[in-house]
Amino acid sequence: MAENIDKMDRNILKLLQQDASISMDALAERVHLSRNACWRRIRQMEDAGVIRSRVALIDPAALGLGLTVFVMIRTNMHQSDWLETFARVVRDTPEIIGAHRMSGDLDYVLRVKVPDVDGYDRFYQRLIRQIPIADISASFVMDDIKDTTALPTDLAT
């Protein structure tokens, strides 16, 4: 689909990433299209899976989730049943907001949101009870220098 996304689509995507609640009329005006033409482009990108969803971004501190933790996992288990269990545990654990299988020395990196260090310890204890892990370590985020969900629409080819 990337080859079908033109400069106009990229502009629409950029504006929607800034504010998905923008009215169709305002969006169409900003990109210099008719309302219907703008709506059709958005609909095509939704149908193609380019636009996966429109969401509200919530301040984690407002929910008492002020601590971000990167959890690095190494495992010596690579059987399909372990992988299925691990994926289920990740999906079913609300504190895990990102999970990535890695190349190199680490097997997985989890991004976890918890209230504080005690909250992390409760998460950790629950995780290791549910699945065997060879090695686990954590790094606590001290300062969010940049934390965005917006993709660089003007850098894509």
Contacts in CASP RR format, 6 or more apart in sequence:
PFRMAT RR
TARGET T0000
AUTHOR 0000-0000-0000
METHOD contacts of the structure
MODEL  1
MAENIDKMDRNILKLLQQDASISMDALAERVHLSRNACWRRIRQMEDAGV
IRSRVALIDPAALGLGLTVFVMIRTNMHQSDWLETFARVVRDTPEIIGAH
RMSGDLDYVLRVKVPDVDGYDRFYQRLIRQIPIADISASFVMDDIKDTTA
LPTDLAT
1 48 0 8 1.000
1 49 0 8 1.000
1 50 0 8 1.000
2 156 0 8 1.000
2 157 0 8 1.000
4 48 0 8 1.000
5 13 0 8 1.000
5 45 0 8 1.000
5 50 0 8 1.000
5 156 0 8 1.000
8 31 0 8 1.000
8 33 0 8 1.000
8 41 0 8 1.000
9 41 0 8 1.000
9 45 0 8 1.000
9 50 0 8 1.000
10 153 0 8 1.000
10 154 0 8 1.000
10 156 0 8 1.000
11 30 0 8 1.000
11 31 0 8 1.000
11 153 0 8 1.000
12 27 0 8 1.000
12 31 0 8 1.000
12 38 0 8 1.000
12 41 0 8 1.000
12 42 0 8 1.000
12 45 0 8 1.000
13 45 0 8 1.000
13 50 0 8 1.000
13 51 0 8 1.000
13 151 0 8 1.000
13 153 0 8 1.000
14 150 0 8 1.000
14 153 0 8 1.000
14 154 0 8 1.000
15 22 0 8 1.000
15 27 0 8 1.000
15 30 0 8 1.000
15 31 0 8 1.000
16 22 0 8 1.000
16 27 0 8 1.000
16 42 0 8 1.000
16 51 0 8 1.000
16 54 0 8 1.000
17 149 0 8 1.000
17 150 0 8 1.000
17 151 0 8 1.000
17 153 0 8 1.000
18 150 0 8 1.000
20 54 0 8 1.000
20 55 0 8 1.000
22 30 0 8 1.000
24 35 0 8 1.000
24 38 0 8 1.000
24 39 0 8 1.000
25 35 0 8 1.000
27 38 0 8 1.000
28 34 0 8 1.000
28 35 0 8 1.000
28 37 0 8 1.000
28 38 0 8 1.000
28 39 0 8 1.000
31 38 0 8 1.000
33 41 0 8 1.000
42 51 0 8 1.000
45 51 0 8 1.000
57 149 0 8 1.000
60 66 0 8 1.000
60 68 0 8 1.000
60 113 0 8 1.000
64 115 0 8 1.000
65 113 0 8 1.000
65 114 0 8 1.000
65 115 0 8 1.000
66 113 0 8 1.000
66 114 0 8 1.000
66 115 0 8 1.000
66 116 0 8 1.000
67 113 0 8 1.000
67 114 0 8 1.000
67 115 0 8 1.000
67 116 0 8 1.000
67 117 0 8 1.000
67 119 0 8 1.000
67 120 0 8 1.000
67 140 0 8 1.000
67 141 0 8 1.000
68 111 0 8 1.000
68 112 0 8 1.000
68 113 0 8 1.000
68 140 0 8 1.000
68 141 0 8 1.000
68 144 0 8 1.000
69 111 0 8 1.000
69 112 0 8 1.000
69 113 0 8 1.000
69 114 0 8 1.000
69 120 0 8 1.000
69 123 0 8 1.000
69 138 0 8 1.000
69 139 0 8 1.000
69 140 0 8 1.000
69 141 0 8 1.000
70 109 0 8 1.000
70 110 0 8 1.000
70 111 0 8 1.000
70 112 0 8 1.000
70 138 0 8 1.000
70 139 0 8 1.000
70 141 0 8 1.000
71 109 0 8 1.000
71 110 0 8 1.000
71 111 0 8 1.000
71 112 0 8 1.000
71 124 0 8 1.000
71 136 0 8 1.000
71 137 0 8 1.000
71 138 0 8 1.000
72 106 0 8 1.000
72 108 0 8 1.000
72 109 0 8 1.000
72 136 0 8 1.000
72 137 0 8 1.000
72 138 0 8 1.000
72 139 0 8 1.000
73 106 0 8 1.000
73 107 0 8 1.000
73 108 0 8 1.000
73 109 0 8 1.000
73 110 0 8 1.000
73 133 0 8 1.000
73 135 0 8 1.000
73 136 0 8 1.000
74 105 0 8 1.000
74 106 0 8 1.000
74 107 0 8 1.000
74 133 0 8 1.000
74 134 0 8 1.000
74 135 0 8 1.000
74 136 0 8 1.000
75 82 0 8 1.000
75 86 0 8 1.000
75 107 0 8 1.000
75 108 0 8 1.000
75 132 0 8 1.000
75 133 0 8 1.000
75 134 0 8 1.000
75 135 0 8 1.000
76 134 0 8 1.000
77 132 0 8 1.000
77 134 0 8 1.000
82 131 0 8 1.000
82 132 0 8 1.000
85 130 0 8 1.000
85 131 0 8 1.000
86 108 0 8 1.000
86 131 0 8 1.000
89 127 0 8 1.000
89 130 0 8 1.000
89 131 0 8 1.000
90 96 0 8 1.000
90 99 0 8 1.000
90 110 0 8 1.000
93 123 0 8 1.000
93 126 0 8 1.000
93 127 0 8 1.000
95 112 0 8 1.000
95 113 0 8 1.000
95 114 0 8 1.000
95 123 0 8 1.000
96 110 0 8 1.000
96 111 0 8 1.000
96 112 0 8 1.000
97 111 0 8 1.000
97 112 0 8 1.000
97 113 0 8 1.000
98 110 0 8 1.000
98 111 0 8 1.000
99 108 0 8 1.000
99 109 0 8 1.000
99 110 0 8 1.000
99 111 0 8 1.000
100 108 0 8 1.000
100 109 0 8 1.000
100 110 0 8 1.000
101 107 0 8 1.000
101 108 0 8 1.000
102 108 0 8 1.000
102 109 0 8 1.000
112 120 0 8 1.000
112 123 0 8 1.000
114 120 0 8 1.000
114 122 0 8 1.000
114 123 0 8 1.000
117 140 0 8 1.000
120 138 0 8 1.000
120 140 0 8 1.000
124 136 0 8 1.000
124 138 0 8 1.000
127 133 0 8 1.000
127 136 0 8 1.000
128 136 0 8 1.000
END
